[in-house]
Amino acid sequence: MPSPFVWFDNLGEDRLATTRFLRNAFGWVPNDIGPMTFLTAEGQEKPFAATSETLNGIEGWVPYLEVDDLNEAVENAKKHGAEVIAENLKGPAGDASFIRDPGGAPLALWKRAQELKSSQ
């Protein structure tokens, strides 16, 4: 079964130090695009993660779960006890909302940009 997670952010206070660590320790290839640095596994064509600065108190690895309807997914998560941290953030590949589950762990709910759906 494929993973339900489609992306990962590593959020922290020192993006450059984190990026250097991940490059040196694991060989991940960085590509700085401004507010974040994409990470690609050596030998792969597409990135699988990014490093960025902290977001509203979130630090560490944040998995992204792809959803069909972002607003509906956020409402459903809230109904089941999630706290909304940030909503409808626009990114290069789609829109995301960050939540914290009832146990305190962060999770990003992500809707793929329409123009990327046709290129799958």
C-alpha positions in Angstrom: 0.0 0.0 0.0 1.5 3.4 -0.9 2.0 5.9 1.8 -0.8 8.4 2.4 1.8 11.1 2.9 2.8 12.9 -0.3 5.3 15.5 1.1 7.3 16.5 4.1 8.4 19.8 5.5 11.2 20.2 8.1 10.4 23.4 9.9 13.0 25.0 12.2 14.8 28.1 13.4 17.9 27.6 11.2 16.9 26.4 7.8 20.4 26.6 6.4 21.9 24.5 9.2 19.2 21.9 8.8 19.6 21.8 5.0 23.4 21.4 5.3 22.9 18.6 7.8 20.5 16.7 5.6 22.8 17.1 2.6 25.9 16.0 4.4 24.3 13.2 6.4 22.0 11.7 3.8 23.2 13.0 0.5 19.9 14.9 -0.2 20.3 17.5 -3.0 19.1 21.0 -1.9 17.5 23.5 -4.3 16.8 26.8 -2.6 13.7 28.5 -4.0 13.5 31.5 -1.7 11.3 30.9 1.4 12.1 27.1 1.4 14.7 24.7 0.1 13.5 21.6 -1.8 15.2 18.3 -1.1 15.7 15.6 -3.7 17.1 12.1 -2.9 20.3 11.5 -4.9 19.4 9.9 -8.2 15.8 11.0 -8.1 14.3 13.7 -10.4 11.6 15.2 -8.1 11.9 16.6 -4.6 10.1 14.8 -1.7 10.5 17.4 1.1 11.5 20.9 1.9 13.2 22.8 4.8 11.7 26.1 5.9 11.5 28.4 8.9 9.1 27.6 11.8 5.4 28.3 11.2 3.2 29.5 14.1 5.1 27.5 16.6 5.5 24.3 14.6 9.0 22.8 14.5 10.2 19.5 13.2 9.0 17.2 10.4 5.5 17.8 9.1 3.9 15.2 6.8 1.5 16.3 4.1 -1.7 14.4 3.4 -3.3 15.0 0.0 -7.1 15.8 0.1 -9.7 16.4 -2.6 -11.4 19.2 -0.8 -9.3 21.3 1.6 -12.1 23.1 3.4 -14.0 19.9 3.9 -10.9 18.1 5.2 -10.2 21.0 7.7 -13.7 21.0 8.9 -13.7 17.3 9.4 -10.4 17.4 11.3 -11.8 20.2 13.5 -14.9 18.1 14.2 -12.7 15.3 15.4 -10.6 17.5 17.8 -7.9 19.1 15.6 -6.7 22.6 16.2 -6.2 24.7 13.1 -2.8 26.4 13.0 -2.8 28.0 9.5 -5.4 27.9 6.7 -5.3 28.0 2.9 -1.6 28.8 2.5 -0.7 29.1 -1.2 2.3 27.2 -2.4 4.0 26.3 -5.7 2.1 23.0 -6.0 -1.2 23.7 -4.3 -2.9 25.0 -1.1 -2.3 23.7 2.4 -3.7 24.1 5.9 -1.7 23.1 8.9 -3.5 21.4 11.9 -2.4 19.9 15.2 -4.1 16.6 16.1 -5.6 16.1 19.6 -2.3 14.5 20.6 -0.3 17.6 19.6 1.3 16.4 16.4 1.3 18.7 13.4 -0.1 17.6 10.0 -0.6 19.5 6.7 -3.7 18.9 4.7 -2.9 19.7 1.0 -4.9 20.1 -2.2 -2.9 19.7 -5.4 -3.0 22.7 -7.8 -5.4 22.0 -10.7 -2.6 22.5 -13.3 -0.6 19.7 -11.6 -3.5 17.2 -11.7 -3.3 16.9 -15.4 0.4 16.1 -15.3 0.1 13.1 -12.9 
